[in-house]
Structures are given as C-alpha cells and as structure tokens.
C-alpha cells in the first residue's frame, strides 16, 4: 500500500465513560503494529466546526436517537472524512489488538467490495473493518444526509446485509467476539462486545461514580464467562499505566445527555449468554 500511516478511527463515548477502553486500545495498537498509526477518536461534539457535531436540543448535526451506542453511525462517515482517498480502519472502542495492524491494513478488498469485514453466519460485522474510501463513495449515503436521518445507520446496515458483494471477508479472528471458541494465541483482535460483561466496567463505573457521572450503558452488568480474557485486559491496562499512558490523555469536555436507545432489555450475545435448555426457554427464546 502507498499509505505510510495506518489510519484508525475509533467510535467512543463523549462523556468520558470509555477512557479505560481507549487507553487499553491505544496501547495494544502501538504495542503490536509495525507501521506508524494515526488514531481518530470519533466522539459527539458540541463544537459546530467538528465533523462529529451534534446539538440535539436544536436538532442540529448528528441525530443519534435510534443508535445503540453514542457512535453507531459514525463508521459510515469515515470515507467522506478521508475525502474518499486511501484506506481507513474502523473499530469500536471495546477492542484489544493482539496482532500487527499492518496485516489488516493491507487486506485485499476485491471485486465490487468496498470494505473488508467479518461475515460469519451471514451477518456483516462492521465493528472492525477496513474501508476502501474511494470505492465506497458510490454506495454510501452522503454525510449531510446520513447525520440528519436517525434511521441512517440501520438503513446502511440493511443495505450491506442485502448486498454481501460489497464486503470482502477477512479472517474471523480480526473481530473475535468475546473470545468465541478461540485460545488467546489465535485471536488477532479481541472484541469484548457484550456491553453488559465488558472488562472495563470494574474500572469505569467506580471512577464515574466518584466523578458524579453515569456510564452510557444502562443495562445489567455481569461477569464475563472467560476469566482469562478479563485477566488479559487487566494486564494490558497495567502495561499501559506502566508505559506512561494516563486516562487523562483521553478525557474531553463532557457532551451531556445523548439521545439513544436504552439497554434496559439488552440481552448480549450467545457467546457470553448461551441459551438455556428446556422447553420454556425455547418457547420464550431465553
């Protein structure tokens, strides 16, 4: 690739709930990647000059009302942010990189494909993906329209589901959801996706309470079923601290109330919360 810098765009909370995730992700990327890396933290902003500007009280900028997270729709805006040139990697903040991002950065995007992503079980998982920014221009909604449409994110997810030719599949372990059935040595990027079992909660929840704030996730919090993955996060957290990283490096002026979906009825995924056996559970799908 002609690009000398790996561009990584990360969706994260604008009220400082994700500082621990951001620090661990930043450290894990730099630890393993052999190329220079530029990270863009995509966070809602009150600044009218920001690409991520939103003022829900005035109905201006990004309309997030139908989003599951404070950043769900941002992934579709990355190619336009890059002026439809070169490549860009998108990630959610809840990741630990365990391999050289150079490999993912150079992954081929073939045929009609505009993005490389996980397509396991016929589900397009664009929570870690590589955009061909130029090719994507022909299929993505312009940002001017996307940010004004609260359903814009869901519409594009539906479009890519109905047109799998737009996605070039990569190795599943580049977006390993909560460990799946892999050993740590076989995981390239760990995505601790279940918002109720995230390893960072044990750090962020007490910190936010001391700061008089609340986490954006309002669902039930429970232990992750794989202790060794929790231990892995803890190890990277401590490594980052020892290497001079600080949560304060990622802190921003809080955005305030974010209009979005509630997680009161959030059910996670079948990896962290396998279906219970028995007739009643089959009837009620629990």
LINZITA-V990512 format. One record per helix or strand of 3 or more residues. SS is the DSSP state (H for helix, E for strand). FROM is the first residue (numbers start at 1). TO is the last residue. If there is no record, write none. Layout:
# LINZITA-V990512
ss=SS from=FROM to=TO
ss=SS from=FROM to=TO
This chain:
# LINZITA-V990512
ss=E from=5 to=11
ss=H from=19 to=32
ss=E from=36 to=42
ss=E from=53 to=55
ss=H from=72 to=81
ss=E from=87 to=92
ss=E from=95 to=97
ss=H from=101 to=105
ss=E from=115 to=118
ss=H from=120 to=122
ss=E from=125 to=132
ss=H from=133 to=136
ss=H from=143 to=146
ss=H from=152 to=162
ss=H from=164 to=166
ss=E from=167 to=169
ss=H from=172 to=175
ss=H from=184 to=186
ss=E from=189 to=191
ss=H from=201 to=210
ss=H from=227 to=242
ss=H from=247 to=250
ss=H from=279 to=284
